[in-house]
Structures are given as C-alpha cells and as structure tokens.
Amino acid sequence: MTRRGRPEKADPLDAAQEDRVRAVLALGGVPHADLPDGVQQVRLKLLERAADGRDAPRDVSAWAAVVASNLAMDWHRARRRQERLGERLAVLWREATDEDGAESRALSMAVTQGLDALPDTQRQVVVLRFYADLPVRAIADELGIPEGTVKSRLHTAVRVLRTRLHEGEVV
C-alpha cells in the first residue's frame, strides 16, 4: 500500500528485465545518458499494451528486448535525420551568404541566435517547417503530437523570433 492508501502497482519490468533492456539499448548504440529514457519507453509500451486490453507477452523479457532493439534503431534513424537536417541547413546558410553578402549574413546570424534561444520543442517545429519544408501534418506525425500543438508552437516561436529581430533592429 502507498501512503495514501492506494495499492501499489507492480513494476511491469523486474530488475533483471530492466538490466536486459539497458544492455540491448547500449549494444544498439544508444548513449548511456539516454538509457533511462529507453527503459521508460519500454515500460510505457508494456503499460499501453495492458491498457488496450491485450494480454501480457508470454516472455516479458524477450518482448522487452525486441522493443528495446526497435527503440535503438529508431534512435539511430532520428540521429541520421538530425544530421541530414544539419547538413541541409549548412548548405542553405552557405548559399545565402554567398549570394546576398554581409546583410544576409547579419540576418542569418540573428535568426540562428534567435533559434538557439528558443526552447527545444519550438526550435524543432520551426526547423522542420521552414528549413526542412515539411507540412504541419507531417511534422505532427513525425513527432507524434497533435497538429494543433505544432501550430501553437510555430505561432509562439515565430512571434518570439520576430520580436527579437525587431528589437535587435535586424529587420
């Protein structure tokens, strides 16, 4: 029982299963700092399975290892997407600075500094929308969030960037 009188729910992963999940994630190349998040994602998938009314896997340890392996592959895919996006941004920045000269470089630097100052969630949707040229629906699908959340984050981020650019007399 917990302090408030509610029964404690058993952890869906025991210590040995958690160690196995960590090992699979680590062997899959997931950085040590991200291992606790990976374990939590496996727990969440197991809880979602139970919430959907599906039976628990026959061998939770094996099931968790497969899920962890899939998470490691997803981590690598996401890292590759980020690398490709960074490469594309670098090319776009070089093109802008080559064509437009000093004025464009000043604007690029101001926008870059503004983006750096945004919270990660806002920066992510701005980059995906305006630099990767993804539509709102694709961003929502990719990030697993509602379209309204993407629109809200975009609106807030653009408003903040616009204000900073005007305050800095860049535009």
Secondary structure, DSSP 8 states (H G I E B T S, - for coil): --TTS------SS-HHHHHHHHHHHHHTT--GGGHHHHHHHHHHHHHHHHHTT----SSHHHHHHHHHHHHHHHHHHHHHHHHHHHHHHHHHHHHHHHHHHHHHHHHHHHHHHHHHHS-HHHHHHHIIIIIS---HHHHHHHHTS-HHHHHHHHHHHHHHHHHHHHHTT--
